[in-house]
Amino acid sequence: MVQLRAYAPGDCPVLAALFAETVRTVNAADYTPEQIEAWVGEPVDVNAWDRSLRAHTAIVAEEAGRIVGFGDMDASGYLDRLYVHRDFQRQGIASALCAALEAAVGGPRFVTHASLTARPFFESRGYRVIRAQQVVRRGVALTNFVMEKQIEPAG
């Protein structure tokens, strides 16, 4: 059973490794090897990630004490990172993380920059594409999508 909990600074090295492995395996279906290497080719700056994760609402998913996913959102509703371990895809973990982040941050809208791989997931959660864009990493262009979800006021 997957449990969600708040991020702790000691999690950061595990999250960085999970990010790299997920991109290299799950995202490899939609990006070339050159693009994947540009995306994750250098080690994550764990100190910078830790500062960012501590500044955001960051949630970790665990199963039997093993970290299987994580996500973070800033106070403006920008969903920065959302990754689930390759062996735990399509089990509702990303949905649970996303729902928890949206509930914790609240607000009238949420925005993310979704990969080709993640776009259908976000569309299924009510996000719509604002625009496609090319992001250049280490001289290599990668396509992603600026996506937005508007929250209708209750009442």
C-alpha positions in Angstrom: 0.0 0.0 0.0 1.4 3.3 -1.0 1.7 6.0 1.6 2.2 9.7 1.0 4.3 11.9 3.3 6.0 15.2 3.3 9.5 15.5 1.8 12.5 15.3 4.1 15.9 16.6 3.1 17.4 13.2 3.5 15.2 12.0 0.6 16.9 14.1 -2.0 19.6 11.7 -3.2 17.0 9.0 -3.7 14.6 11.4 -5.5 17.4 12.5 -7.8 18.2 8.8 -8.7 14.5 8.0 -9.2 14.2 11.0 -11.5 17.2 9.9 -13.7 16.1 6.3 -13.9 12.5 7.2 -14.7 13.5 9.6 -17.5 15.9 7.0 -18.9 13.3 4.2 -19.0 9.8 5.6 -19.0 10.4 8.7 -21.1 12.7 6.8 -23.5 9.5 5.8 -25.4 9.0 9.5 -26.5 12.5 11.0 -26.6 15.6 10.1 -28.5 18.7 8.8 -26.6 20.4 12.1 -27.3 17.4 14.0 -25.8 17.3 11.7 -22.8 21.0 12.2 -22.1 20.6 16.0 -22.5 17.8 15.8 -19.9 19.6 13.8 -17.3 23.2 13.4 -18.5 24.7 15.3 -15.6 24.2 14.5 -12.0 21.4 16.4 -10.3 22.7 19.3 -8.1 21.3 17.7 -4.9 21.8 20.9 -2.8 19.8 23.0 -5.4 17.1 20.4 -5.6 16.9 20.2 -1.8 16.5 24.0 -1.5 13.8 23.9 -4.2 11.9 21.0 -2.7 12.0 22.6 0.8 10.7 25.9 -0.7 7.8 24.1 -2.4 5.1 21.7 -1.1 6.9 18.4 -1.8 5.3 15.0 -1.3 6.9 11.6 -1.4 5.2 8.3 -2.1 6.5 5.2 -0.3 5.6 1.5 -0.5 7.0 -0.7 2.3 9.5 2.0 3.2 10.8 2.4 -0.4 10.4 5.7 -2.2 8.4 5.0 -5.4 7.5 8.6 -6.5 7.5 12.2 -5.6 6.2 15.6 -6.7 6.4 19.2 -5.8 4.4 22.4 -6.4 5.3 26.0 -5.6 2.9 28.4 -3.9 1.7 29.8 -7.2 0.4 26.4 -8.3 3.3 25.6 -10.6 3.8 21.8 -10.5 7.6 21.5 -11.0 8.4 17.8 -10.7 6.2 14.7 -10.8 8.0 11.3 -11.2 7.0 7.7 -10.4 9.4 4.8 -10.4 9.3 2.7 -13.6 8.1 -0.4 -11.7 5.2 1.5 -10.2 3.7 3.2 -13.3 -0.1 3.1 -13.9 -0.9 2.3 -10.3 -2.5 5.6 -9.3 0.6 7.0 -7.6 1.0 10.0 -9.9 -2.7 10.7 -9.5 -2.5 10.5 -5.7 0.6 12.8 -5.7 -1.0 15.3 -8.0 -4.3 15.4 -6.1 -2.4 15.8 -2.8 -0.3 18.7 -4.2 -3.3 20.5 -5.7 -5.2 20.1 -2.4 -2.3 21.3 -0.3 -1.5 24.4 -2.4 -5.1 25.3 -3.5 -5.7 28.3 -5.7 -7.6 29.1 -8.9 -5.2 27.4 -11.3 -2.3 25.0 -11.7 0.4 25.0 -14.3 3.0 22.5 -15.4 5.5 21.9 -18.2 4.6 18.3 -19.2 6.8 16.0 -21.2 5.4 14.2 -24.3 5.1 11.2 -22.0 3.2 13.0 -19.3 0.8 15.0 -21.5 -1.9 12.3 -21.6 -1.8 11.9 -17.8 -2.3 15.6 -17.2 -5.0 15.8 -19.9 -6.9 13.0 -18.0 -6.7 15.2 -14.9 -8.3 18.2 -16.5 -5.2 20.1 -17.6 -5.2 21.6 -21.1 -2.4 22.5 -23.4 -1.6 26.2 -23.6 1.2 25.7 -26.0 3.9 23.4 -27.1 7.5 24.6 -26.6 11.0 23.6 -27.3 13.3 23.5 -24.2 17.0 23.4 -24.9 19.2 21.3 -22.6 22.9 21.0 -23.2 22.3 22.2 -26.8 19.6 19.6 -27.5 15.9 20.6 -28.1 13.2 18.7 -26.3 9.5 19.2 -26.8 7.2 19.8 -23.8 3.9 21.4 -23.2 2.8 24.3 -21.0 -0.4 23.0 -19.5 -3.0 24.6 -17.2 -5.9 23.5 -15.0 -8.4 26.0 -14.0 -10.4 25.4 -10.8 -14.0 26.5 -10.9 -15.1 28.4 -7.8 -17.5 26.3 -5.6 -21.1 27.5 -5.4 
